[in-house]
Structure formats: structure tokens, C-alpha cells
Amino acid sequence: MNERRLRVYSTEAIVLGRRDWGEADRLMTLFSPTYGKLRAVAPGARKPLTRKSGHVELFTRGHFVLAKGRTFDKITQAHTEAYYIRLRANLKAVAQAALVCELADRFVPEGDAHPRSMTC
């Protein structure tokens, strides 16, 4: 069976962007070496006591478990691999990281895998 057709799959990814979606959800843009750029919903990520909110912050590299959905895939589990605290402490570095994420979001097509791109 083709791995891309599985109902539930997992991947390492970097959070490129996020925006509010619905009442308590967030629409995430992830960049994965296996699946390329993905758009996925993090259900309940805006709720104050959710466990998912810290794992779906901008510039965070983590391991995500996703379930296929009709419009967007759904993030069912998230685990942070790197939070990059030194990056977040420097305003100039945050601005540069935001620019790189914006460029990647604009110019990388969805589903275009880059297996050698996440060597951190």
C-alpha cells in the first residue's frame, strides 16, 4: 500500500505558519521532508488549557501524527523536537526566520517533498 494513502501518518516537520481557524482551532502550515509543505488543522489549539498549543508555535520543529481529512489533514498528536530558544530571544533573528518561513510558504508547492532539507 502506498504510504501517502494511509489514513494516519506521522512525520517530522517545521511550523512555517499558523492562523486562527473556526472557534478554537488553528490552521497550520508545516514543512516536512517526507511530504513537503502541508496544511493541517490543529483542533482546539487556541484553547487555554490545551496540551497542543506549545507544540504548534512558529519555527518549532517537531514530530506530528496526522489523520487524513476531507479538506485539511488533522494534527492528532504533536511532540516538540526543537524549540529554538536562542532564536526567539533575538528580535532580528525572529524577523529573519519569519521571512524565510514566508518565502518557503509562498514558493514551495504543497506536497513537494525534500528529504534532505531538514538537516539541523
PAGULO-90479 format. One record per residue (C-alpha): residue number from 1; residue in three letters; x, y, z. Coordinates in nm, 4 decimals, m for minus. Each point is the difference from the previous one (the first is absolute). Example, Ala and Ser with C-alpha at 12.3 -4.5 7.8 and 13.67 -1.06 7.14 Angstrom:
! PAGULO-90479
<atom><nr>1</nr><rest>ala</rest><X>1.2300</X><Y>m0.4500</Y><Z>0.7800</Z></atom>
<atom><nr>2</nr><rest>ser</rest><X>0.1370</X><Y>0.3440</Y><Z>m0.0660</Z></atom>
! end
This chain:
! PAGULO-90479
<atom><nr>1</nr><rest>met</rest><X>0.0000</X><Y>0.0000</Y><Z>0.0000</Z></atom>
<atom><nr>2</nr><rest>asn</rest><X>0.1283</X><Y>0.3466</Y><Z>m0.0853</Z></atom>
<atom><nr>3</nr><rest>glu</rest><X>0.1078</X><Y>0.1876</Y><Z>0.3159</Z></atom>
<atom><nr>4</nr><rest>arg</rest><X>m0.1574</X><Y>0.3224</Y><Z>m0.1298</Z></atom>
<atom><nr>5</nr><rest>arg</rest><X>m0.3440</X><Y>m0.1674</Y><Z>m0.0004</Z></atom>
<atom><nr>6</nr><rest>leu</rest><X>0.0052</X><Y>m0.1043</Y><Z>0.3663</Z></atom>
<atom><nr>7</nr><rest>arg</rest><X>m0.2763</X><Y>0.1433</Y><Z>0.2165</Z></atom>
<atom><nr>8</nr><rest>val</rest><X>0.2369</X><Y>0.0871</Y><Z>0.2862</Z></atom>
<atom><nr>9</nr><rest>tyr</rest><X>0.3635</X><Y>0.0924</Y><Z>m0.0548</Z></atom>
<atom><nr>10</nr><rest>ser</rest><X>0.2831</X><Y>0.1608</Y><Z>0.1939</Z></atom>
<atom><nr>11</nr><rest>thr</rest><X>0.2808</X><Y>0.2305</Y><Z>m0.1024</Z></atom>
<atom><nr>12</nr><rest>glu</rest><X>0.2584</X><Y>0.2388</Y><Z>0.1325</Z></atom>
<atom><nr>13</nr><rest>ala</rest><X>m0.0759</X><Y>0.3584</Y><Z>m0.1038</Z></atom>
<atom><nr>14</nr><rest>ile</rest><X>0.0698</X><Y>0.3668</Y><Z>0.0638</Z></atom>
<atom><nr>15</nr><rest>val</rest><X>m0.2891</X><Y>0.2390</Y><Z>0.0641</Z></atom>
<atom><nr>16</nr><rest>leu</rest><X>0.0153</X><Y>0.2658</Y><Z>m0.2735</Z></atom>
<atom><nr>17</nr><rest>gly</rest><X>m0.3223</X><Y>0.1795</Y><Z>0.0805</Z></atom>
<atom><nr>18</nr><rest>arg</rest><X>m0.3277</X><Y>m0.0072</Y><Z>0.1844</Z></atom>
<atom><nr>19</nr><rest>arg</rest><X>m0.3282</X><Y>0.1863</Y><Z>0.0054</Z></atom>
<atom><nr>20</nr><rest>asp</rest><X>m0.3220</X><Y>m0.0203</Y><Z>0.1931</Z></atom>
<atom><nr>21</nr><rest>trp</rest><X>m0.2549</X><Y>m0.2386</Y><Z>m0.1412</Z></atom>
<atom><nr>22</nr><rest>gly</rest><X>m0.3520</X><Y>m0.0325</Y><Z>0.1302</Z></atom>
<atom><nr>23</nr><rest>glu</rest><X>m0.0794</X><Y>0.0516</Y><Z>0.3654</Z></atom>
<atom><nr>24</nr><rest>ala</rest><X>0.2977</X><Y>m0.1672</Y><Z>0.1708</Z></atom>
<atom><nr>25</nr><rest>asp</rest><X>0.2115</X><Y>m0.1571</Y><Z>m0.2757</Z></atom>
<atom><nr>26</nr><rest>arg</rest><X>0.3122</X><Y>0.1096</Y><Z>m0.1836</Z></atom>
<atom><nr>27</nr><rest>leu</rest><X>0.0840</X><Y>m0.0580</Y><Z>m0.3657</Z></atom>
<atom><nr>28</nr><rest>met</rest><X>0.3680</X><Y>m0.0935</Y><Z>m0.0096</Z></atom>
<atom><nr>29</nr><rest>thr</rest><X>0.2482</X><Y>0.0066</Y><Z>m0.2864</Z></atom>
<atom><nr>30</nr><rest>leu</rest><X>0.2650</X><Y>m0.2654</Y><Z>0.0538</Z></atom>
<atom><nr>31</nr><rest>phe</rest><X>0.3104</X><Y>m0.0841</Y><Z>m0.1997</Z></atom>
<atom><nr>32</nr><rest>ser</rest><X>0.0913</X><Y>m0.3678</Y><Z>0.0057</Z></atom>
<atom><nr>33</nr><rest>pro</rest><X>0.2912</X><Y>m0.1708</Y><Z>m0.1767</Z></atom>
<atom><nr>34</nr><rest>thr</rest><X>m0.2222</X><Y>m0.2989</Y><Z>m0.0769</Z></atom>
<atom><nr>35</nr><rest>tyr</rest><X>m0.3206</X><Y>0.1728</Y><Z>m0.1141</Z></atom>
<atom><nr>36</nr><rest>gly</rest><X>0.1139</X><Y>0.3530</Y><Z>m0.0866</Z></atom>
<atom><nr>37</nr><rest>lys</rest><X>m0.2204</X><Y>0.2917</Y><Z>0.0934</Z></atom>
<atom><nr>38</nr><rest>leu</rest><X>m0.3177</X><Y>m0.1025</Y><Z>0.1813</Z></atom>
<atom><nr>39</nr><rest>arg</rest><X>m0.3021</X><Y>0.1879</Y><Z>0.1229</Z></atom>
<atom><nr>40</nr><rest>ala</rest><X>m0.1594</X><Y>m0.1590</Y><Z>0.3037</Z></atom>
<atom><nr>41</nr><rest>val</rest><X>m0.2484</X><Y>0.0937</Y><Z>0.2686</Z></atom>
<atom><nr>42</nr><rest>ala</rest><X>0.1000</X><Y>m0.0131</Y><Z>0.3656</Z></atom>
<atom><nr>43</nr><rest>pro</rest><X>m0.3360</X><Y>m0.0508</Y><Z>0.1727</Z></atom>
<atom><nr>44</nr><rest>gly</rest><X>m0.0395</X><Y>0.1913</Y><Z>0.3239</Z></atom>
<atom><nr>45</nr><rest>ala</rest><X>0.3483</X><Y>0.1581</Y><Z>m0.0214</Z></atom>
<atom><nr>46</nr><rest>arg</rest><X>m0.1336</X><Y>0.3417</Y><Z>0.1080</Z></atom>
<atom><nr>47</nr><rest>lys</rest><X>m0.1600</X><Y>m0.1293</Y><Z>0.3187</Z></atom>
<atom><nr>48</nr><rest>pro</rest><X>0.1844</X><Y>0.1233</Y><Z>0.3110</Z></atom>
<atom><nr>49</nr><rest>leu</rest><X>0.0601</X><Y>m0.3416</Y><Z>0.1569</Z></atom>
<atom><nr>50</nr><rest>thr</rest><X>0.0777</X><Y>m0.2060</Y><Z>m0.3083</Z></atom>
<atom><nr>51</nr><rest>arg</rest><X>0.3168</X><Y>m0.2101</Y><Z>m0.0075</Z></atom>
<atom><nr>52</nr><rest>lys</rest><X>0.0476</X><Y>0.0625</Y><Z>m0.3713</Z></atom>
<atom><nr>53</nr><rest>ser</rest><X>0.0542</X><Y>0.3770</Y><Z>0.0058</Z></atom>
<atom><nr>54</nr><rest>gly</rest><X>0.3713</X><Y>m0.0046</Y><Z>0.0883</Z></atom>
<atom><nr>55</nr><rest>his</rest><X>0.0799</X><Y>m0.2543</Y><Z>m0.2678</Z></atom>
<atom><nr>56</nr><rest>val</rest><X>m0.1542</X><Y>0.2034</Y><Z>m0.2827</Z></atom>
<atom><nr>57</nr><rest>glu</rest><X>0.1871</X><Y>0.3280</Y><Z>0.0508</Z></atom>
<atom><nr>58</nr><rest>leu</rest><X>0.1763</X><Y>0.1682</Y><Z>m0.2919</Z></atom>
<atom><nr>59</nr><rest>phe</rest><X>0.3509</X><Y>m0.1248</Y><Z>m0.0855</Z></atom>
<atom><nr>60</nr><rest>thr</rest><X>m0.0430</X><Y>m0.3115</Y><Z>0.2161</Z></atom>
<atom><nr>61</nr><rest>arg</rest><X>0.1378</X><Y>m0.3278</Y><Z>m0.1355</Z></atom>
<atom><nr>62</nr><rest>gly</rest><X>m0.1961</X><Y>m0.2985</Y><Z>0.1181</Z></atom>
<atom><nr>63</nr><rest>his</rest><X>m0.1414</X><Y>m0.3405</Y><Z>m0.0683</Z></atom>
<atom><nr>64</nr><rest>phe</rest><X>m0.3645</X><Y>0.0042</Y><Z>m0.1079</Z></atom>
<atom><nr>65</nr><rest>val</rest><X>m0.2605</X><Y>m0.2727</Y><Z>m0.0396</Z></atom>
<atom><nr>66</nr><rest>leu</rest><X>m0.2633</X><Y>0.0990</Y><Z>m0.2541</Z></atom>
<atom><nr>67</nr><rest>ala</rest><X>m0.3277</X><Y>m0.1511</Y><Z>m0.1151</Z></atom>
<atom><nr>68</nr><rest>lys</rest><X>m0.1281</X><Y>0.0477</Y><Z>m0.3534</Z></atom>
<atom><nr>69</nr><rest>gly</rest><X>m0.2970</X><Y>0.2326</Y><Z>m0.0275</Z></atom>
<atom><nr>70</nr><rest>arg</rest><X>m0.2283</X><Y>0.1120</Y><Z>m0.2800</Z></atom>
<atom><nr>71</nr><rest>thr</rest><X>0.1351</X><Y>0.3528</Y><Z>m0.0329</Z></atom>
<atom><nr>72</nr><rest>phe</rest><X>0.2976</X><Y>0.0093</Y><Z>0.2376</Z></atom>
<atom><nr>73</nr><rest>asp</rest><X>0.1840</X><Y>m0.2669</Y><Z>0.1910</Z></atom>
<atom><nr>74</nr><rest>lys</rest><X>m0.0436</X><Y>0.0085</Y><Z>0.3772</Z></atom>
<atom><nr>75</nr><rest>ile</rest><X>0.2854</X><Y>0.0104</Y><Z>0.2514</Z></atom>
<atom><nr>76</nr><rest>thr</rest><X>m0.0835</X><Y>m0.2654</Y><Z>0.2574</Z></atom>
<atom><nr>77</nr><rest>gln</rest><X>0.3306</X><Y>m0.0021</Y><Z>0.1916</Z></atom>
<atom><nr>78</nr><rest>ala</rest><X>0.2987</X><Y>0.2314</Y><Z>0.0160</Z></atom>
<atom><nr>79</nr><rest>his</rest><X>0.3369</X><Y>m0.0267</Y><Z>0.1706</Z></atom>
<atom><nr>80</nr><rest>thr</rest><X>0.2603</X><Y>0.2780</Y><Z>m0.0030</Z></atom>
<atom><nr>81</nr><rest>glu</rest><X>0.3495</X><Y>m0.0978</Y><Z>m0.1132</Z></atom>
<atom><nr>82</nr><rest>ala</rest><X>0.1558</X><Y>0.3498</Y><Z>0.0001</Z></atom>
<atom><nr>83</nr><rest>tyr</rest><X>m0.1468</X><Y>0.3267</Y><Z>0.1242</Z></atom>
<atom><nr>84</nr><rest>tyr</rest><X>0.2969</X><Y>0.2247</Y><Z>m0.0912</Z></atom>
<atom><nr>85</nr><rest>ile</rest><X>0.0037</X><Y>0.2174</Y><Z>0.3128</Z></atom>
<atom><nr>86</nr><rest>arg</rest><X>0.3053</X><Y>0.2004</Y><Z>m0.1137</Z></atom>
<atom><nr>87</nr><rest>leu</rest><X>m0.1804</X><Y>0.0909</Y><Z>m0.3226</Z></atom>
<atom><nr>88</nr><rest>arg</rest><X>m0.3015</X><Y>0.1277</Y><Z>0.1927</Z></atom>
<atom><nr>89</nr><rest>ala</rest><X>0.2182</X><Y>0.2150</Y><Z>0.2266</Z></atom>
<atom><nr>90</nr><rest>asn</rest><X>0.1306</X><Y>0.2091</Y><Z>m0.2910</Z></atom>
<atom><nr>91</nr><rest>leu</rest><X>m0.2470</X><Y>0.2277</Y><Z>m0.1806</Z></atom>
<atom><nr>92</nr><rest>lys</rest><X>0.2142</X><Y>0.0242</Y><Z>m0.3136</Z></atom>
<atom><nr>93</nr><rest>ala</rest><X>0.0273</X><Y>m0.3817</Y><Z>m0.0176</Z></atom>
<atom><nr>94</nr><rest>val</rest><X>m0.3777</X><Y>m0.0326</Y><Z>0.0414</Z></atom>
<atom><nr>95</nr><rest>ala</rest><X>m0.0548</X><Y>0.2443</Y><Z>m0.2873</Z></atom>
<atom><nr>96</nr><rest>gln</rest><X>0.2418</X><Y>m0.1932</Y><Z>m0.2218</Z></atom>
<atom><nr>97</nr><rest>ala</rest><X>m0.1602</X><Y>m0.3341</Y><Z>0.0919</Z></atom>
<atom><nr>98</nr><rest>ala</rest><X>m0.3445</X><Y>0.1445</Y><Z>m0.0755</Z></atom>
<atom><nr>99</nr><rest>leu</rest><X>0.1242</X><Y>0.1144</Y><Z>m0.3415</Z></atom>
<atom><nr>100</nr><rest>val</rest><X>0.1443</X><Y>m0.3439</Y><Z>m0.0812</Z></atom>
<atom><nr>101</nr><rest>cys</rest><X>m0.3250</X><Y>m0.1682</Y><Z>0.1082</Z></atom>
<atom><nr>102</nr><rest>glu</rest><X>m0.2059</X><Y>0.2420</Y><Z>m0.2093</Z></atom>
<atom><nr>103</nr><rest>leu</rest><X>0.2173</X><Y>m0.0618</Y><Z>m0.3065</Z></atom>
<atom><nr>104</nr><rest>ala</rest><X>m0.0193</X><Y>m0.3772</Y><Z>0.0468</Z></atom>
<atom><nr>105</nr><rest>asp</rest><X>m0.3768</X><Y>0.0217</Y><Z>0.0373</Z></atom>
<atom><nr>106</nr><rest>arg</rest><X>m0.0359</X><Y>0.2099</Y><Z>m0.3157</Z></atom>
<atom><nr>107</nr><rest>phe</rest><X>0.2420</X><Y>m0.1811</Y><Z>m0.2296</Z></atom>
<atom><nr>108</nr><rest>val</rest><X>m0.0066</X><Y>m0.3674</Y><Z>0.1035</Z></atom>
<atom><nr>109</nr><rest>pro</rest><X>m0.2996</X><Y>m0.1784</Y><Z>m0.1515</Z></atom>
<atom><nr>110</nr><rest>glu</rest><X>m0.2133</X><Y>m0.2199</Y><Z>0.2249</Z></atom>
<atom><nr>111</nr><rest>gly</rest><X>0.1019</X><Y>m0.3640</Y><Z>0.0037</Z></atom>
<atom><nr>112</nr><rest>asp</rest><X>0.3468</X><Y>0.0625</Y><Z>m0.1453</Z></atom>
<atom><nr>113</nr><rest>ala</rest><X>0.2244</X><Y>m0.2190</Y><Z>0.2201</Z></atom>
<atom><nr>114</nr><rest>his</rest><X>0.3613</X><Y>0.0971</Y><Z>0.0772</Z></atom>
<atom><nr>115</nr><rest>pro</rest><X>0.1535</X><Y>m0.2869</Y><Z>0.1994</Z></atom>
<atom><nr>116</nr><rest>arg</rest><X>0.3421</X><Y>0.1642</Y><Z>0.0419</Z></atom>
<atom><nr>117</nr><rest>ser</rest><X>m0.1263</X><Y>0.3457</Y><Z>0.1037</Z></atom>
<atom><nr>118</nr><rest>met</rest><X>m0.0383</X><Y>m0.0388</Y><Z>0.3774</Z></atom>
<atom><nr>119</nr><rest>thr</rest><X>0.3527</X><Y>m0.0626</Y><Z>0.1177</Z></atom>
<atom><nr>120</nr><rest>cys</rest><X>0.0142</X><Y>0.2122</Y><Z>0.3134</Z></atom>
! end
